[in-house]
Amino acid sequence: MSGTGKSHQAKRLISSAIDQGIQIDIIDVHNELHQAGTSSAIYSEATRLGYNLLSLNANSHSGGIRRRINEIIGMINSTSRQLGSKQETALRHLLNDVYWLNGCYDNNPKSWQKDEITEEIRTRLLNNHEYQALKQYYPTIDDLISYADRKIKALYLGHQCFH
């Protein structure tokens, strides 16, 4: 129950671990356990997943975009009904296009290094039509969905709505 001292006790345990030089990782969905002298990472709110599935490993030997797309498709196939060959091909093309639109090129590992974006920054840039500034960030699932939606509309209505 709320107010029973769970967070207080957790902070004491964390403090004790820090004093002993023990490294611990904490997933704190309420962001109440951070303490001075510790580092923290805030999961991006730019995706419904809590982190950006489209972030890349910028190491040139990591496999980059191709590997990430294979991982995403593998995750889908292992956690739900497997994609058909046409579905997989379509998703592969959509993901490649979204990376390309954000300045991530499969044959250029230097382009794989981007910043993470927050929902606040993404909303501001989109509202101000600062599309070029989005290229400094990794694309997000919302970018993928928006792009797929524009592609579908373009197929039905013609290319006038696809830009």
matplotlib code that plots the C-alpha trace (Angstrom):
import matplotlib.pyplot as plt

x = [0.0, 1.0, 2.7, 4.1, 7.8, 8.8, 10.6, 12.2, 13.5, 14.7, 16.6, 18.3, 19.3, 20.6, 22.6, 24.1, 25.1, 26.7, 28.7, 30.0, 31.0, 28.4, 27.1, 23.4, 20.9, 17.4, 14.4, 12.4, 9.2, 8.2, 11.6, 11.7, 14.9, 17.6, 20.3, 23.2, 26.3, 24.5, 23.8, 20.4, 18.9, 15.4, 13.6, 12.3, 8.6, 9.0, 7.7, 4.9, 7.5, 9.3, 12.5, 13.2, 13.2, 14.7, 17.9, 21.1, 24.4, 26.7, 29.7, 30.6, 30.9, 27.5, 25.4, 23.7, 20.4, 20.2, 20.8, 18.3, 15.6, 16.2, 16.0, 12.7, 11.2, 12.6, 10.9, 7.6, 7.9, 8.8, 6.2, 3.1, 1.9, 4.7, 4.7, 4.0, 6.7, 4.8, 4.2, 7.9, 9.0, 6.7, 7.9, 11.5, 11.0, 9.1, 11.9, 14.6, 12.7, 12.2, 15.9, 16.8, 14.5, 16.2, 19.7, 20.6, 22.2, 22.9, 26.2, 27.4, 28.1, 29.0, 25.3, 24.2, 25.2, 22.2, 20.7, 17.7, 14.7, 12.1, 8.4, 8.6, 11.4, 9.7, 6.4, 8.0, 10.0, 6.9, 4.7, 7.2, 7.7, 11.5, 11.7, 15.4, 16.3, 14.7, 17.6, 19.9, 17.7, 16.9, 13.5, 10.8, 7.9, 5.6, 7.7, 7.3, 3.5, 3.2, 5.3, 3.3, 0.0, 1.3, 2.3, -1.1, -2.9, -0.6, -1.5, -5.2, -5.3, -2.2, 1.1, -0.2, -0.5, 2.8, 5.7]
y = [0.0, 3.6, 5.2, 2.1, 3.1, 1.0, 3.9, 5.0, 1.5, 1.1, 4.4, 3.2, -0.1, 1.8, 4.2, 1.3, -0.4, 2.8, 3.2, -0.3, 0.4, -2.1, -1.3, -1.8, -1.2, -0.1, 0.2, 2.9, 3.6, 6.4, 8.1, 8.4, 6.5, 8.6, 9.7, 12.1, 10.6, 8.1, 8.1, 7.5, 6.9, 8.0, 5.8, 7.8, 8.6, 8.8, 5.3, 3.3, 0.7, 3.0, 2.9, 3.5, 0.2, 1.8, 3.0, 1.5, 0.3, 2.8, 0.4, -0.3, -4.0, -4.3, -4.9, -1.6, -1.1, -4.5, -6.2, -4.0, -4.7, -8.5, -8.2, -6.4, -8.9, -11.7, -10.3, -10.0, -13.6, -15.0, -13.3, -13.4, -15.1, -15.1, -12.5, -13.7, -13.2, -10.1, -8.6, -9.1, -7.6, -4.6, -4.0, -4.4, -1.7, 0.6, 0.4, 0.9, 4.0, 5.5, 5.1, 6.6, 9.6, 10.2, 10.1, 6.6, 4.8, 1.1, 1.5, 4.3, 3.4, 7.0, 7.8, 5.3, 7.6, 9.7, 11.2, 9.8, 12.0, 12.7, 13.1, 16.7, 17.5, 15.4, 17.2, 20.6, 19.9, 18.4, 21.3, 23.8, 21.9, 21.5, 18.2, 18.6, 18.8, 15.4, 13.9, 14.3, 11.7, 8.1, 7.5, 6.2, 3.7, 6.8, 7.9, 4.4, 4.5, 8.0, 7.1, 3.9, 5.8, 8.4, 5.5, 3.9, 7.2, 7.8, 4.4, 5.1, 8.8, 9.3, 10.8, 14.3, 13.5, 11.8, 14.1]
z = [0.0, -0.6, 2.4, 4.0, 3.5, 0.5, -1.3, 1.9, 2.6, -1.0, -0.8, 2.4, 0.7, -2.4, -0.2, 1.7, -1.6, -2.8, 0.4, -0.1, -3.7, -5.1, -8.5, -8.9, -11.7, -10.8, -13.0, -11.3, -13.2, -10.7, -10.8, -7.0, -6.1, -7.7, -5.3, -5.4, -6.8, -9.0, -12.7, -14.2, -17.6, -18.4, -20.8, -23.7, -23.8, -27.6, -28.0, -26.4, -25.4, -23.0, -25.1, -28.7, -30.6, -33.6, -31.9, -33.4, -32.2, -33.9, -33.9, -37.6, -36.9, -35.2, -38.3, -38.0, -39.8, -41.4, -38.1, -36.2, -38.8, -38.6, -34.7, -34.9, -37.3, -35.2, -32.1, -33.9, -35.3, -31.9, -29.9, -32.1, -35.3, -37.8, -40.5, -44.1, -46.7, -48.1, -44.7, -43.8, -47.0, -46.6, -43.0, -44.0, -46.7, -44.3, -41.7, -44.3, -45.6, -42.1, -41.3, -44.7, -44.1, -40.7, -42.3, -41.3, -44.3, -44.2, -46.1, -43.9, -40.3, -39.4, -40.0, -37.4, -34.5, -33.6, -30.4, -28.5, -28.8, -26.1, -26.9, -25.9, -28.4, -31.1, -30.7, -30.7, -33.9, -35.7, -34.6, -35.8, -39.1, -38.3, -40.1, -40.9, -37.2, -36.7, -38.6, -35.6, -33.7, -34.2, -35.8, -33.5, -33.8, -34.1, -37.1, -38.6, -38.0, -39.5, -42.5, -43.1, -42.8, -45.4, -47.8, -47.5, -48.2, -51.2, -52.6, -52.3, -53.1, -55.3, -54.5, -53.7, -50.0, -49.7, -48.8]

ax = plt.figure().add_subplot(projection="3d")
ax.plot(x, y, z, "-o")
ax.set_aspect("equal")
plt.show()
